[in-house]
Amino acid sequence: MTSLQAFMAQNVVQLEVEKHEVSPRFQDKEGKAIKWHFGAIDGSRDAALRKECTRRVQVPMKKGMTMPELDGNRYSLKLAVESIKMPDLNNTELQNSYGVMGAEELLQKMLLPGELTKVKELVQTINGFDLSMDELVDEAKN
């Protein structure tokens, strides 16, 4: 296979869906923790999520000048929702059982704060971000 052929869509190794225990609170009939399924998203979907989570803000002391600002918390929540393949966070019955509307709201309602942080960190790794958000912020500042 030529080096160019290795980059053709049909020759790229497809990533497996990863299974991880998110919380011992979600159990099967035998009392074992149910593993959630996670999968990476592609670059075009990531760009769309970033666009959804970016707003224009006023540049200090520069009248009429704005710059884009990413809402990191909103982005990481949306990335988590997009990367979770099971449970189906868009399932109306599941959302109704928690009394919420929308996948992001459901995920926040289902998980304890520490569990949600664990999921967000896991999703970052699954999607190829080797650095944590804190490390990325520190790197951007320098």
C-alpha positions in Angstrom: 0.0 0.0 0.0 1.4 3.4 -0.9 1.7 6.0 1.8 -1.2 8.0 0.3 -3.4 4.9 0.3 -3.0 4.6 4.1 -4.9 7.9 4.4 -7.9 6.8 2.4 -11.1 6.7 4.4 -11.5 2.9 3.8 -8.0 2.2 5.1 -8.1 4.2 8.4 -8.4 2.1 11.5 -11.8 2.7 13.1 -11.8 3.5 16.8 -13.7 1.1 19.0 -16.4 2.2 21.4 -14.9 2.3 24.9 -16.8 1.0 27.9 -16.3 2.6 31.3 -17.9 2.5 34.7 -19.1 6.0 35.4 -20.8 5.3 38.7 -21.6 2.4 41.0 -25.1 3.8 41.4 -26.2 2.5 38.0 -26.5 -1.3 38.4 -27.8 -4.3 36.4 -30.0 -7.0 37.8 -27.1 -8.8 39.4 -26.0 -5.6 41.2 -23.0 -5.0 39.0 -22.2 -1.5 37.8 -23.3 -0.8 34.3 -20.6 0.4 32.0 -21.4 3.4 29.8 -20.3 3.4 26.1 -18.2 6.2 24.7 -17.0 7.0 21.2 -15.0 9.8 19.6 -16.6 12.4 17.4 -15.1 13.7 14.2 -13.5 17.1 13.6 -16.4 18.6 11.7 -18.8 17.8 14.6 -16.2 19.2 17.1 -16.1 22.4 15.0 -19.9 22.7 15.1 -19.9 22.2 18.9 -17.2 24.9 19.4 -19.2 27.3 17.2 -22.3 26.7 19.3 -20.3 27.4 22.5 -18.5 30.5 21.2 -19.8 34.1 21.6 -18.4 37.5 20.7 -17.2 39.6 23.7 -16.2 43.2 23.9 -12.4 43.7 23.9 -11.5 45.8 27.0 -10.7 49.4 26.2 -11.3 48.9 22.4 -14.6 50.4 21.6 -16.5 48.5 18.9 -13.9 45.6 18.8 -15.0 42.1 19.8 -13.3 38.8 20.0 -14.5 35.2 20.1 -14.7 33.5 23.6 -15.3 29.8 24.1 -17.5 28.8 27.0 -15.4 25.9 28.1 -17.9 24.5 30.6 -20.7 24.4 28.0 -18.3 22.9 25.4 -17.1 20.1 27.6 -20.7 19.2 28.5 -21.8 19.2 24.9 -18.7 17.1 24.0 -19.6 14.6 26.7 -23.1 14.3 25.5 -22.0 13.8 21.9 -19.4 11.2 23.0 -21.7 9.1 25.2 -23.2 6.3 23.0 -25.0 4.5 25.8 -27.2 5.4 27.7 -29.1 7.3 25.0 -29.3 10.7 26.6 -31.7 11.9 23.9 -34.3 9.2 24.9 -37.5 11.0 26.0 -38.5 8.3 28.4 -35.1 8.6 30.2 -35.4 12.4 30.3 -38.9 12.2 31.6 -37.8 9.8 34.4 -35.5 12.6 35.7 -38.0 15.4 35.0 -35.7 17.2 32.5 -35.8 18.2 28.8 -32.6 17.9 26.8 -29.5 15.7 26.9 -27.2 18.2 28.6 -29.7 18.8 31.4 -30.2 15.0 31.8 -26.5 14.3 32.1 -26.1 16.9 34.8 -29.1 15.6 36.7 -28.0 11.9 36.4 -24.5 12.3 37.7 -22.9 13.7 40.9 -20.5 16.6 40.3 -17.4 14.3 40.7 -18.9 11.7 38.3 -19.6 14.4 35.7 -16.0 15.7 36.0 -14.8 12.1 35.6 -16.9 11.7 32.4 -15.6 15.0 31.0 -12.0 14.0 31.6 -12.6 10.6 30.0 -14.3 12.2 27.0 -11.3 14.5 26.5 -9.0 11.5 26.3 -11.3 9.5 24.0 -11.4 12.5 21.6 -7.6 12.8 21.5 -7.1 15.7 23.9 -4.0 14.5 25.9 -4.0 17.6 28.1 -6.6 18.5 30.7 -8.6 21.8 30.3 -6.5 23.4 33.1 -3.3 22.4 31.2 -4.7 23.8 28.0 -5.6 27.1 29.7 -2.2 27.4 31.3 -0.5 26.7 27.9 -2.7 29.3 26.2 -1.7 31.9 28.8 2.0 31.4 28.2 
